[in-house]
Amino acid sequence: MERLDKVLSNLGYGTRKEIKALIKSGEVEVDGKVVKDNGLKVKAEECIIKVFGEEINYRKYIYIMMNKPDGVVSATFDNYDETVIDLLEYEDSVFKPFPVGRLDKDTEGLLLITNDGELNHRLTSPKWHVDKVYYAEINKIVDEEDIKAFENGIVLDDGYNCLPAKLEIINADKNGSEVYVTVQEGKFHQVKRMFEAVDKEVVYLKRVKMGNLTLDENLELGQYRELSDEELLCLKDVHETK
């Protein structure tokens, strides 16, 4: 049960003061009855709530898949740069969602944004070992020695020993390489630093998969959509079956 004014506040109908005035004016109905008590406790997902005669679509949680563009930071607020939350429409940002984990500012691709704190914890906690798959373009030839080095666990410049990672070569020649990298961690600039450790440079990086969730190829950079019920179920299966 939640207070009626809190439910409406979560949906962006105004400040607590504005919503109190809205309810007092008789513009809100619950199950067919006009209510004027802003502190009324309701089961928002079971009640029929109308504002100005229109039924609201109440959800406690929102789950968004974004194709994050280069130059945007994975944060809820930043003093200098545009954030992924800045890219959301008002009706989505009112849920006060936050990015799950992070993508570096210059990395593109799959980013999950939600206000479900439990799911966020499960997907980012090291103990669950959630796979994160990246497509990367490298400035040099990537070979079998690199694959073995990643399998054995790369040691970063600060001495950190990465967990074993999977490196798949899409193609490689003297002009550079295209690869897929699968990691289960999210250290700062990790994929780039892993390649630096084998004397190579990442020139382009894009996350394409997280757990069982795959980036929708129809999403242009900066675009987003809500997860389907099937995608959400698959995503939750990641931590329920580990």
Secondary structure, 3 states (H helix, E strand, C coil): CEEHHHHHHHCCCCCHHHHHHHHHCCCEEECCEECCCCCCEECCCCCCEEECCEECCCCCCCEEEEEECCCCECCCCCCCCCECHHHCCHHHHCCCCEECCCCCCCCEEEEEEECCHHHHHHHHCHHHCCCEEEEEEECCCCCHHHHHHHHHCCECCCCCECCCCEEEEEEEECCEEEEEEEECCCCCCHHHHHHHCCCCCEEEEEEEEECCEECCCCCCCCCEEECCHHHHHHHHHHHHCC
